[in-house]
Amino acid sequence: MKILDKRTIVISVIVALISAIIVILGQYYISCSELEATKNLLITYQHNEKVSNFTKLFVGKVIMSTEAVSFEDRIRLENAVRDISDDEISEQWKKFVDSETESSIQEEAKELLNLLVNKI
């Protein structure tokens, strides 16, 4: 009878340890998943912030301006576009900058603003 009781106790302890390990591994997996989701959310937030900052700068310095954009503002705009690291935005910015006629400048500005809003 004593041997059976010892076996039962050993088996119970082993089952309890295995169960605890499974619970701990499950919690670890959930924590890692939540950490990855938080990391992705932070990256998205940072990207949106860069796009938003560029949009505000573009509207303030280009769209709302009544005079030519200064060299310093052009540099700030260029740096802000590069900082976003988005090929689609960079390409549309290039189309805007390379526009030569008033109508094409307006059209490319509208396209750029539409793209920026949709990226956020």
N, CA, C and O atoms as a printed pandas DataFrame, in Angstrom:
     atom_number atom_name residue_name chain_id  residue_number  x_coord  y_coord  z_coord
0              1         N          MET        A               1    0.815   -1.185    0.000
1              2        CA          MET        A               1    0.000    0.000    0.000
2              3         C          MET        A               1    0.866    1.260    0.000
3              4         O          MET        A               1    0.521    2.245   -0.652
4              5         N          LYS        A               2    1.984    1.237    0.723
5              6        CA          LYS        A               2    2.862    2.388    0.774
6              7         C          LYS        A               2    3.458    2.689   -0.607
7              8         O          LYS        A               2    3.587    3.857   -0.974
8              9         N          ILE        A               3    3.819    1.667   -1.372
9             10        CA          ILE        A               3    4.388    1.856   -2.698
10            11         C          ILE        A               3    3.363    2.518   -3.613
11            12         O          ILE        A               3    3.703    3.424   -4.375
12            13         N          LEU        A               4    2.130    2.077   -3.543
13            14        CA          LEU        A               4    1.076    2.661   -4.360
14            15         C          LEU        A               4    0.862    4.126   -4.004
15            16         O          LEU        A               4    0.661    4.953   -4.893
16            17         N          ASP        A               5    0.901    4.450   -2.754
17            18        CA          ASP        A               5    0.725    5.836   -2.320
18            19         C          ASP        A               5    1.877    6.715   -2.800
19            20         O          ASP        A               5    1.664    7.856   -3.211
20            21         N          LYS        A               6    3.094    6.182   -2.748
21            22        CA          LYS        A               6    4.246    6.946   -3.213
22            23         C          LYS        A               6    4.152    7.176   -4.725
23            24         O          LYS        A               6    4.442    8.270   -5.208
24            25         N          ARG        A               7    3.746    6.139   -5.469
25            26        CA          ARG        A               7    3.587    6.269   -6.911
26            27         C          ARG        A               7    2.509    7.304   -7.234
27            28         O          ARG        A               7    2.683    8.141   -8.119
28            29         N          THR        A               8    1.441    7.237   -6.535
29            30        CA          THR        A               8    0.345    8.182   -6.756
30            31         C          THR        A               8    0.809    9.608   -6.487
31            32         O          THR        A               8    0.478   10.530   -7.232
32            33         N          ILE        A               9    1.569    9.778   -5.425
33            34        CA          ILE        A               9    2.083   11.103   -5.097
34            35         C          ILE        A               9    3.055   11.582   -6.172
35            36         O          ILE        A               9    2.986   12.736   -6.595
36            37         N          VAL        A              10    3.958   10.709   -6.619
37            38        CA          VAL        A              10    4.935   11.062   -7.646
38            39         C          VAL        A              10    4.219   11.423   -8.948
39            40         O          VAL        A              10    4.543   12.426   -9.584
40            41         N          ILE        A              11    3.255   10.609   -9.335
41            42        CA          ILE        A              11    2.493   10.875  -10.563
42            43         C          ILE        A              11    1.730   12.183  -10.440
43            44         O          ILE        A              11    1.678   12.961  -11.393
44            45         N          SER        A              12    1.148   12.430   -9.302
45            46        CA          SER        A              12    0.407   13.682   -9.078
46            47         C          SER        A              12    1.331   14.887   -9.170
47            48         O          SER        A              12    0.973   15.907   -9.757
48            49         N          VAL        A              13    2.508   14.768   -8.595
49            50        CA          VAL        A              13    3.483   15.863   -8.645
50            51         C          VAL        A              13    3.942   16.097  -10.087
51            52         O          VAL        A              13    4.054   17.240  -10.529
52            53         N          ILE        A              14    4.206   15.017  -10.812
53            54        CA          ILE        A              14    4.639   15.136  -12.210
54            55         C          ILE        A              14    3.543   15.788  -13.046
55            56         O          ILE        A              14    3.826   16.680  -13.845
56            57         N          VAL        A              15    2.314   15.362  -12.875
57            58        CA          VAL        A              15    1.182   15.940  -13.604
58            59         C          VAL        A              15    1.035   17.425  -13.250
59            60         O          VAL        A              15    0.783   18.247  -14.131
60            61         N          ALA        A              16    1.188   17.767  -11.992
61            62        CA          ALA        A              16    1.090   19.156  -11.562
62            63         C          ALA        A              16    2.208   19.987  -12.177
63            64         O          ALA        A              16    1.966   21.108  -12.625
64            65         N          LEU        A              17    3.429   19.455  -12.206
65            66        CA          LEU        A              17    4.552   20.179  -12.810
66            67         C          LEU        A              17    4.346   20.367  -14.314
67            68         O          LEU        A              17    4.581   21.451  -14.847
68            69         N          ILE        A              18    3.911   19.314  -14.984
69            70        CA          ILE        A              18    3.656   19.422  -16.423
70            71         C          ILE        A              18    2.557   20.454  -16.686
71            72         O          ILE        A              18    2.670   21.264  -17.607
72            73         N          SER        A              19    1.510   20.425  -15.889
73            74        CA          SER        A              19    0.424   21.393  -16.037
74            75         C          SER        A              19    0.933   22.813  -15.814
75            76         O          SER        A              19    0.570   23.727  -16.555
76            77         N          ALA        A              20    1.763   22.999  -14.806
77            78        CA          ALA        A              20    2.323   24.320  -14.523
78            79         C          ALA        A              20    3.202   24.788  -15.681
79            80         O          ALA        A              20    3.148   25.955  -16.069
80            81         N          ILE        A              21    4.003   23.891  -16.231
81            82        CA          ILE        A              21    4.857   24.238  -17.362
82            83         C          ILE        A              21    4.014   24.637  -18.569
83            84         O          ILE        A              21    4.341   25.599  -19.264
84            85         N          ILE        A              22    2.932   23.904  -18.821
85            86        CA          ILE        A              22    2.049   24.224  -19.943
86            87         C          ILE        A              22    1.418   25.603  -19.739
87            88         O          ILE        A              22    1.347   26.397  -20.678
88            89         N          VAL        A              23    0.964   25.889  -18.530
89            90        CA          VAL        A              23    0.364   27.193  -18.235
90            91         C          VAL        A              23    1.399   28.313  -18.409
91            92         O          VAL        A              23    1.093   29.357  -18.984
92            93         N          ILE        A              24    2.608   28.096  -17.919
93            94        CA          ILE        A              24    3.665   29.101  -18.039
94            95         C          ILE        A              24    4.024   29.326  -19.510
95            96         O          ILE        A              24    4.200   30.469  -19.932
96            97         N          LEU        A              25    4.133   28.257  -20.286
97            98        CA          LEU        A              25    4.433   28.405  -21.707
98            99         C          LEU        A              25    3.300   29.133  -22.440
99           100         O          LEU        A              25    3.552   29.946  -23.328
100          101         N          GLY        A              26    2.067   28.837  -22.066
101          102        CA          GLY        A              26    0.923   29.535  -22.648
102          103         C          GLY        A              26    0.972   31.023  -22.341
103          104         O          GLY        A              26    0.746   31.850  -23.224
104          105         N          GLN        A              27    1.265   31.365  -21.099
105          106        CA          GLN        A              27    1.386   32.771  -20.713
106          107         C          GLN        A              27    2.540   33.451  -21.439
107          108         O          GLN        A              27    2.432   34.611  -21.838
108          109         N          TYR        A              28    3.632   32.737  -21.608
109          110        CA          TYR        A              28    4.778   33.271  -22.330
110          111         C          TYR        A              28    4.403   33.559  -23.783
111          112         O          TYR        A              28    4.742   34.616  -24.315
112          113         N          TYR        A              29    3.703   32.618  -24.425
113          114        CA          TYR        A              29    3.273   32.800  -25.808
114          115         C          TYR        A              29    2.347   34.007  -25.932
115          116         O          TYR        A              29    2.504   34.822  -26.841
116          117         N          ILE        A              30    1.394   34.120  -25.030
117          118        CA          ILE        A              30    0.457   35.249  -25.054
118          119         C          ILE        A              30    1.205   36.561  -24.844
119          120         O          ILE        A              30    0.930   37.548  -25.527
120          121         N          SER        A              31    2.139   36.579  -23.917
121          122        CA          SER        A              31    2.928   37.789  -23.658
122          123         C          SER        A              31    3.750   38.185  -24.879
123          124         O          SER        A              31    3.828   39.364  -25.222
124          125         N          CYS        A              32    4.361   37.207  -25.533
125          126        CA          CYS        A              32    5.146   37.494  -26.740
126          127         C          CYS        A              32    4.256   38.018  -27.858
127          128         O          CYS        A              32    4.639   38.942  -28.577
128          129         N          SER        A              33    3.079   37.438  -28.007
129          130        CA          SER        A              33    2.135   37.902  -29.028
130          131         C          SER        A              33    1.698   39.338  -28.753
131          132         O          SER        A              33    1.640   40.160  -29.668
132          133         N          GLU        A              34    1.392   39.635  -27.501
133          134        CA          GLU        A              34    0.984   40.990  -27.139
134          135         C          GLU        A              34    2.130   41.975  -27.327
135          136         O          GLU        A              34    1.907   43.107  -27.756
136          137         N          LEU        A              35    3.336   41.565  -27.016
137          138        CA          LEU        A              35    4.505   42.419  -27.211
138          139         C          LEU        A              35    4.714   42.719  -28.691
139          140         O          LEU        A              35    5.005   43.857  -29.058
140          141         N          GLU        A              36    4.569   41.718  -29.533
141          142        CA          GLU        A              36    4.706   41.909  -30.978
142          143         C          GLU        A              36    3.618   42.834  -31.509
143          144         O          GLU        A              36    3.893   43.700  -32.340
144          145         N          ALA        A              37    2.389   42.660  -31.038
145          146        CA          ALA        A              37    1.288   43.529  -31.460
146          147         C          ALA        A              37    1.538   44.965  -31.015
147          148         O          ALA        A              37    1.264   45.903  -31.764
148          149         N          THR        A              38    2.051   45.140  -29.814
149          150        CA          THR        A              38    2.364   46.474  -29.303
150          151         C          THR        A              38    3.481   47.109  -30.125
151          152         O          THR        A              38    3.430   48.299  -30.438
152          153         N          LYS        A              39    4.473   46.325  -30.468
153          154        CA          LYS        A              39    5.581   46.818  -31.295
154          155         C          LYS        A              39    5.059   47.275  -32.652
155          156         O          LYS        A              39    5.434   48.346  -33.130
156          157         N          ASN        A              40    4.198   46.475  -33.278
157          158        CA          ASN        A              40    3.624   46.848  -34.573
158          159         C          ASN        A              40    2.767   48.095  -34.463
159          160         O          ASN        A              40    2.781   48.946  -35.352
160          161         N          LEU        A              41    2.027   48.203  -33.382
161          162        CA          LEU        A              41    1.203   49.383  -33.158
162          163         C          LEU        A              41    2.069   50.629  -33.005
163          164         O          LEU        A              41    1.727   51.690  -33.527
164          165         N          LEU        A              42    3.173   50.508  -32.300
165          166        CA          LEU        A              42    4.099   51.629  -32.121
166          167         C          LEU        A              42    4.703   52.058  -33.457
167          168         O          LEU        A              42    4.816   53.252  -33.733
168          169         N          ILE        A              43    5.085   51.099  -34.277
169          170        CA          ILE        A              43    5.642   51.402  -35.593
170          171         C          ILE        A              43    4.598   52.131  -36.440
171          172         O          ILE        A              43    4.910   53.112  -37.114
172          173         N          THR        A              44    3.367   51.646  -36.400
173          174        CA          THR        A              44    2.280   52.286  -37.149
174          175         C          THR        A              44    2.045   53.703  -36.641
175          176         O          THR        A              44    1.878   54.630  -37.433
176          177         N          TYR        A              45    2.033   53.869  -35.330
177          178        CA          TYR        A              45    1.836   55.193  -34.739
178          179         C          TYR        A              45    2.944   56.150  -35.175
179          180         O          TYR        A              45    2.668   57.291  -35.545
180          181         N          GLN        A              46    4.181   55.694  -35.133
181          182        CA          GLN        A              46    5.307   56.544  -35.517
182          183         C          GLN        A              46    5.219   56.935  -36.993
183          184         O          GLN        A              46    5.491   58.081  -37.354
184          185         N          HIS        A              47    4.841   55.982  -37.841
185          186        CA          HIS        A              47    4.686   56.267  -39.266
186          187         C          HIS        A              47    3.572   57.287  -39.472
187          188         O          HIS        A              47    3.742   58.251  -40.218
188          189         N          ASN        A              48    2.445   57.080  -38.820
189          190        CA          ASN        A              48    1.324   58.015  -38.943
190          191         C          ASN        A              48    1.700   59.412  -38.459
191          192         O          ASN        A              48    1.280   60.415  -39.035
192          193         N          GLU        A              49    2.489   59.462  -37.403
193          194        CA          GLU        A              49    2.927   60.755  -36.880
194          195         C          GLU        A              49    3.815   61.479  -37.893
195          196         O          GLU        A              49    3.687   62.690  -38.077
196          197         N          LYS        A              50    4.711   60.744  -38.548
197          198        CA          LYS        A              50    5.575   61.346  -39.561
198          199         C          LYS        A              50    4.753   61.853  -40.748
199          200         O          LYS        A              50    4.989   62.948  -41.259
200          201         N          VAL        A              51    3.784   61.038  -41.177
201          202        CA          VAL        A              51    2.931   61.451  -42.296
202          203         C          VAL        A              51    2.110   62.674  -41.899
203          204         O          VAL        A              51    1.968   63.615  -42.681
204          205         N          SER        A              52    1.578   62.659  -40.695
205          206        CA          SER        A              52    0.779   63.785  -40.205
206          207         C          SER        A              52    1.623   65.055  -40.107
207          208         O          SER        A              52    1.174   66.128  -40.510
208          209         N          ASN        A              53    2.829   64.944  -39.580
209          210        CA          ASN        A              53    3.714   66.105  -39.465
210          211         C          ASN        A              53    4.065   66.674  -40.841
211          212         O          ASN        A              53    4.077   67.889  -41.033
212          213         N          PHE        A              54    4.348   65.785  -41.794
213          214        CA          PHE        A              54    4.640   66.259  -43.148
214          215         C          PHE        A              54    3.414   66.929  -43.755
215          216         O          PHE        A              54    3.527   67.969  -44.404
216          217         N          THR        A              55    2.247   66.336  -43.545
217          218        CA          THR        A              55    1.017   66.912  -44.090
218          219         C          THR        A              55    0.791   68.313  -43.548
219          220         O          THR        A              55    0.455   69.225  -44.304
220          221         N          LYS        A              56    0.971   68.493  -42.245
221          222        CA          LYS        A              56    0.819   69.823  -41.642
222          223         C          LYS        A              56    1.840   70.801  -42.217
223          224         O          LYS        A              56    1.509   71.947  -42.519
224          225         N          LEU        A              57    3.064   70.348  -42.365
225          226        CA          LEU        A              57    4.119   71.194  -42.924
226          227         C          LEU        A              57    3.800   71.558  -44.372
227          228         O          LEU        A              57    3.956   72.712  -44.771
228          229         N          PHE        A              58    3.359   70.590  -45.152
229          230        CA          PHE        A              58    3.022   70.819  -46.557
230          231         C          PHE        A              58    1.873   71.809  -46.690
231          232         O          PHE        A              58    1.936   72.742  -47.491
232          233         N          VAL        A              59    0.839   71.604  -45.911
233          234        CA          VAL        A              59   -0.309   72.515  -45.964
234          235         C          VAL        A              59    0.111   73.913  -45.524
235          236         O          VAL        A              59   -0.230   74.900  -46.177
236          237         N          GLY        A              60    0.841   73.999  -44.432
237          238        CA          GLY        A              60    1.232   75.305  -43.896
238          239         C          GLY        A              60    2.209   76.059  -44.768
239          240         O          GLY        A              60    2.071   77.269  -44.949
240          241         N          LYS        A              61    3.195   75.366  -45.313
241          242        CA          LYS        A              61    4.268   76.040  -46.053
242          243         C          LYS        A              61    4.021   76.125  -47.557
243          244         O          LYS        A              61    4.592   76.986  -48.228
244          245         N          VAL        A              62    3.171   75.237  -48.098
245          246        CA          VAL        A              62    2.957   75.230  -49.538
246          247         C          VAL        A              62    1.531   75.656  -49.887
247          248         O          VAL        A              62    1.328   76.632  -50.609
248          249         N          ILE        A              63    0.570   74.938  -49.382
249          250        CA          ILE        A              63   -0.824   75.178  -49.758
250          251         C          ILE        A              63   -1.304   76.548  -49.266
251          252         O          ILE        A              63   -1.923   77.294  -50.026
252          253         N          MET        A              64   -1.028   76.879  -48.020
253          254        CA          MET        A              64   -1.538   78.113  -47.427
254          255         C          MET        A              64   -0.637   79.331  -47.685
255          256         O          MET        A              64   -1.000   80.457  -47.346
256          257         N          SER        A              65    0.506   79.104  -48.270
257          258        CA          SER        A              65    1.465   80.190  -48.494
258          259         C          SER        A              65    1.010   81.111  -49.625
259          260         O          SER        A              65    0.441   80.663  -50.621
260          261         N          THR        A              66    1.268   82.389  -49.455
261          262        CA          THR        A              66    0.939   83.367  -50.487
262          263         C          THR        A              66    2.189   83.796  -51.254
263          264         O          THR        A              66    2.114   84.594  -52.188
264          265         N          GLU        A              67    3.329   83.258  -50.848
265          266        CA          GLU        A              67    4.576   83.593  -51.523
266          267         C          GLU        A              67    5.363   82.320  -51.793
267          268         O          GLU        A              67    4.966   81.234  -51.369
268          269         N          ALA        A              68    6.464   82.455  -52.492
269          270        CA          ALA        A              68    7.289   81.305  -52.843
270          271         C          ALA        A              68    7.810   80.604  -51.581
271          272         O          ALA        A              68    8.080   81.242  -50.563
272          273         N          VAL        A              69    7.939   79.304  -51.673
273          274        CA          VAL        A              69    8.447   78.510  -50.548
274          275         C          VAL        A              69    9.940   78.778  -50.415
275          276         O          VAL        A              69   10.686   78.701  -51.391
276          277         N          SER        A              70   10.365   79.093  -49.198
277          278        CA          SER        A              70   11.778   79.411  -48.963
278          279         C          SER        A              70   12.647   78.164  -49.108
279          280         O          SER        A              70   12.167   77.033  -49.035
280          281         N          PHE        A              71   13.933   78.407  -49.313
281          282        CA          PHE        A              71   14.885   77.304  -49.444
282          283         C          PHE        A              71   14.882   76.433  -48.189
283          284         O          PHE        A              71   14.891   75.206  -48.289
284          285         N          GLU        A              72   14.870   77.051  -47.019
285          286        CA          GLU        A              72   14.871   76.303  -45.753
286          287         C          GLU        A              72   13.622   75.433  -45.612
287          288         O          GLU        A              72   13.689   74.298  -45.141
288          289         N          ASP        A              73   12.478   75.990  -46.031
289          290        CA          ASP        A              73   11.245   75.209  -45.971
290          291         C          ASP        A              73   11.265   74.044  -46.960
291          292         O          ASP        A              73   10.753   72.963  -46.669
292          293         N          ARG        A              74   11.858   74.274  -48.124
293          294        CA          ARG        A              74   11.999   73.171  -49.089
294          295         C          ARG        A              74   12.846   72.047  -48.503
295          296         O          ARG        A              74   12.521   70.869  -48.654
296          297         N          ILE        A              75   13.914   72.415  -47.844
297          298        CA          ILE        A              75   14.781   71.411  -47.211
298          299         C          ILE        A              75   14.004   70.651  -46.132
299          300         O          ILE        A              75   14.086   69.426  -46.045
300          301         N          ARG        A              76   13.253   71.387  -45.314
301          302        CA          ARG        A              76   12.446   70.739  -44.270
302          303         C          ARG        A              76   11.433   69.777  -44.877
303          304         O          ARG        A              76   11.230   68.674  -44.368
304          305         N          LEU        A              77   10.798   70.202  -45.971
305          306        CA          LEU        A              77    9.814   69.338  -46.641
306          307         C          LEU        A              77   10.490   68.097  -47.219
307          308         O          LEU        A              77    9.987   66.985  -47.062
308          309         N          GLU        A              78   11.611   68.282  -47.877
309          310        CA          GLU        A              78   12.353   67.141  -48.448
310          311         C          GLU        A              78   12.777   66.156  -47.355
311          312         O          GLU        A              78   12.615   64.944  -47.501
312          313         N          ASN        A              79   13.314   66.687  -46.274
313          314        CA          ASN        A              79   13.741   65.826  -45.166
314          315         C          ASN        A              79   12.555   65.089  -44.545
315          316         O          ASN        A              79   12.666   63.919  -44.179
316          317         N          ALA        A              80   11.431   65.774  -44.430
317          318        CA          ALA        A              80   10.236   65.142  -43.864
318          319         C          ALA        A              80    9.746   64.020  -44.763
319          320         O          ALA        A              80    9.315   62.978  -44.269
320          321         N          VAL        A              81    9.803   64.213  -46.070
321          322        CA          VAL        A              81    9.395   63.154  -47.009
322          323         C          VAL        A              81   10.334   61.959  -46.884
323          324         O          VAL        A              81    9.880   60.816  -46.826
324          325         N          ARG        A              82   11.616   62.211  -46.845
325          326        CA          ARG        A              82   12.590   61.114  -46.703
326          327         C          ARG        A              82   12.415   60.372  -45.386
327          328         O          ARG        A              82   12.558   59.152  -45.319
328          329         N          ASP        A              83   12.102   61.131  -44.340
329          330        CA          ASP        A              83   11.930   60.533  -43.009
330          331         C          ASP        A              83   10.752   59.559  -42.965
331          332         O          ASP        A              83   10.757   58.609  -42.183
332          333         N          ILE        A              84    9.757   59.795  -43.796
333          334        CA          ILE        A              84    8.591   58.905  -43.828
334          335         C          ILE        A              84    8.980   57.531  -44.371
335          336         O          ILE        A              84    8.422   56.522  -43.941
336          337         N          SER        A              85    9.915   57.477  -45.298
337          338        CA          SER        A              85   10.379   56.222  -45.901
338          339         C          SER        A              85    9.238   55.447  -46.551
339          340         O          SER        A              85    9.052   54.256  -46.301
340          341         N          ASP        A              86    8.485   56.142  -47.382
341          342        CA          ASP        A              86    7.377   55.513  -48.100
342          343         C          ASP        A              86    7.563   55.840  -49.580
343          344         O          ASP        A              86    7.516   57.002  -49.983
344          345         N          ASP        A              87    7.773   54.795  -50.382
345          346        CA          ASP        A              87    8.050   54.993  -51.802
346          347         C          ASP        A              87    6.906   55.698  -52.525
347          348         O          ASP        A              87    7.144   56.542  -53.388
348          349         N          GLU        A              88    5.688   55.361  -52.183
349          350        CA          GLU        A              88    4.532   55.953  -52.846
350          351         C          GLU        A              88    4.444   57.465  -52.571
351          352         O          GLU        A              88    4.185   58.257  -53.476
352          353         N          ILE        A              89    4.662   57.842  -51.311
353          354        CA          ILE        A              89    4.652   59.263  -50.956
354          355         C          ILE        A              89    5.822   59.979  -51.622
355          356         O          ILE        A              89    5.656   61.083  -52.142
356          357         N          SER        A              90    7.003   59.363  -51.614
357          358        CA          SER        A              90    8.181   59.973  -52.257
358          359         C          SER        A              90    7.943   60.184  -53.750
359          360         O          SER        A              90    8.304   61.222  -54.304
360          361         N          GLU        A              91    7.337   59.198  -54.389
361          362        CA          GLU        A              91    7.069   59.307  -55.822
362          363         C          GLU        A              91    6.071   60.432  -56.118
363          364         O          GLU        A              91    6.259   61.201  -57.061
364          365         N          GLN        A              92    5.019   60.524  -55.315
365          366        CA          GLN        A              92    4.034   61.583  -55.531
366          367         C          GLN        A              92    4.639   62.950  -55.231
367          368         O          GLN        A              92    4.342   63.928  -55.918
368          369         N          TRP        A              93    5.483   63.019  -54.208
369          370        CA          TRP        A              93    6.170   64.274  -53.892
370          371         C          TRP        A              93    7.027   64.708  -55.081
371          372         O          TRP        A              93    7.044   65.884  -55.446
372          373         N          LYS        A              94    7.740   63.750  -55.681
373          374        CA          LYS        A              94    8.585   64.050  -56.838
374          375         C          LYS        A              94    7.733   64.566  -58.004
375          376         O          LYS        A              94    8.127   65.505  -58.695
376          377         N          LYS        A              95    6.574   63.953  -58.217
377          378        CA          LYS        A              95    5.676   64.428  -59.279
378          379         C          LYS        A              95    5.245   65.871  -59.005
379          380         O          LYS        A              95    5.188   66.698  -59.915
380          381         N          PHE        A              96    4.948   66.151  -57.757
381          382        CA          PHE        A              96    4.541   67.508  -57.391
382          383         C          PHE        A              96    5.680   68.495  -57.634
383          384         O          PHE        A              96    5.480   69.542  -58.250
384          385         N          VAL        A              97    6.851   68.164  -57.158
385          386        CA          VAL        A              97    8.006   69.056  -57.269
386          387         C          VAL        A              97    8.394   69.259  -58.738
387          388         O          VAL        A              97    8.807   70.354  -59.119
388          389         N          ASP        A              98    8.268   68.225  -59.556
389          390        CA          ASP        A              98    8.664   68.311  -60.960
390          391         C          ASP        A              98    7.597   68.946  -61.853
391          392         O          ASP        A              98    7.840   69.159  -63.041
392          393         N          SER        A              99    6.432   69.249  -61.307
393          394        CA          SER        A              99    5.361   69.860  -62.098
394          395         C          SER        A              99    5.802   71.236  -62.590
395          396         O          SER        A              99    6.500   71.974  -61.895
396          397         N          GLU        A             100    5.374   71.556  -63.807
397          398        CA          GLU        A             100    5.806   72.816  -64.403
398          399         C          GLU        A             100    4.670   73.812  -64.623
399          400         O          GLU        A             100    4.890   75.021  -64.554
400          401         N          THR        A             101    3.480   73.327  -64.883
401          402        CA          THR        A             101    2.366   74.247  -65.119
402          403         C          THR        A             101    1.530   74.385  -63.852
403          404         O          THR        A             101    1.541   73.518  -62.979
404          405         N          GLU        A             102    0.816   75.482  -63.777
405          406        CA          GLU        A             102   -0.037   75.746  -62.609
406          407         C          GLU        A             102   -1.079   74.639  -62.419
407          408         O          GLU        A             102   -1.332   74.195  -61.299
408          409         N          SER        A             103   -1.671   74.208  -63.520
409          410        CA          SER        A             103   -2.706   73.167  -63.408
410          411         C          SER        A             103   -2.116   71.828  -62.967
411          412         O          SER        A             103   -2.733   71.113  -62.177
412          413         N          SER        A             104   -0.937   71.486  -63.463
413          414        CA          SER        A             104   -0.318   70.220  -63.035
414          415         C          SER        A             104    0.153   70.301  -61.583
415          416         O          SER        A             104    0.096   69.308  -60.858
416          417         N          ILE        A             105    0.613   71.468  -61.159
417          418        CA          ILE        A             105    1.010   71.653  -59.756
418          419         C          ILE        A             105   -0.191   71.445  -58.847
419          420         O          ILE        A             105   -0.101   70.767  -57.823
420          421         N          GLN        A             106   -1.324   72.039  -59.237
421          422        CA          GLN        A             106   -2.544   71.882  -58.432
422          423         C          GLN        A             106   -3.002   70.428  -58.408
423          424         O          GLN        A             106   -3.390   69.916  -57.359
424          425         N          GLU        A             107   -2.960   69.770  -59.548
425          426        CA          GLU        A             107   -3.407   68.371  -59.623
426          427         C          GLU        A             107   -2.504   67.467  -58.778
427          428         O          GLU        A             107   -2.991   66.609  -58.042
428          429         N          GLU        A             108   -1.207   67.662  -58.885
429          430        CA          GLU        A             108   -0.267   66.828  -58.118
430          431         C          GLU        A             108   -0.367   67.131  -56.623
431          432         O          GLU        A             108   -0.190   66.232  -55.801
432          433         N          ALA        A             109   -0.643   68.370  -56.265
433          434        CA          ALA        A             109   -0.834   68.715  -54.846
434          435         C          ALA        A             109   -2.075   68.004  -54.301
435          436         O          ALA        A             109   -2.056   67.478  -53.188
436          437         N          LYS        A             110   -3.144   67.991  -55.085
437          438        CA          LYS        A             110   -4.360   67.280  -54.653
438          439         C          LYS        A             110   -4.090   65.791  -54.493
439          440         O          LYS        A             110   -4.522   65.167  -53.524
440          441         N          GLU        A             111   -3.370   65.234  -55.456
441          442        CA          GLU        A             111   -3.035   63.798  -55.386
442          443         C          GLU        A             111   -2.169   63.500  -54.156
443          444         O          GLU        A             111   -2.367   62.495  -53.473
444          445         N          LEU        A             112   -1.214   64.385  -53.887
445          446        CA          LEU        A             112   -0.343   64.208  -52.722
446          447         C          LEU        A             112   -1.146   64.284  -51.429
447          448         O          LEU        A             112   -0.981   63.441  -50.547
448          449         N          LEU        A             113   -2.000   65.269  -51.311
449          450        CA          LEU        A             113   -2.818   65.399  -50.105
450          451         C          LEU        A             113   -3.746   64.194  -49.931
451          452         O          LEU        A             113   -3.911   63.696  -48.818
452          453         N          ASN        A             114   -4.337   63.736  -51.001
453          454        CA          ASN        A             114   -5.198   62.555  -50.945
454          455         C          ASN        A             114   -4.415   61.335  -50.472
455          456         O          ASN        A             114   -4.878   60.574  -49.623
456          457         N          LEU        A             115   -3.232   61.163  -51.031
457          458        CA          LEU        A             115   -2.381   60.041  -50.640
458          459         C          LEU        A             115   -1.993   60.134  -49.159
459          460         O          LEU        A             115   -2.045   59.138  -48.437
460          461         N          LEU        A             116   -1.611   61.311  -48.719
461          462        CA          LEU        A             116   -1.201   61.490  -47.320
462          463         C          LEU        A             116   -2.338   61.163  -46.376
463          464         O          LEU        A             116   -2.138   60.472  -45.377
464          465         N          VAL        A             117   -3.519   61.648  -46.681
465          466        CA          VAL        A             117   -4.678   61.375  -45.819
466          467         C          VAL        A             117   -4.989   59.886  -45.787
467          468         O          VAL        A             117   -5.318   59.338  -44.734
468          469         N          ASN        A             118   -4.884   59.234  -46.932
469          470        CA          ASN        A             118   -5.161   57.794  -46.982
470          471         C          ASN        A             118   -4.090   56.947  -46.309
471          472         O          ASN        A             118   -4.359   55.816  -45.906
472          473         N          LYS        A             119   -2.897   57.474  -46.185
473          474        CA          LYS        A             119   -1.803   56.730  -45.528
474          475         C          LYS        A             119   -1.934   56.735  -43.997
475          476         O          LYS        A             119   -1.408   55.854  -43.317
476          477         N          ILE        A             120   -2.631   57.722  -43.478
477          478        CA          ILE        A             120   -2.759   57.812  -42.014
478          479         C          ILE        A             120   -3.816   56.841  -41.560
479          480         O          ILE        A             120   -4.094   56.745  -40.364
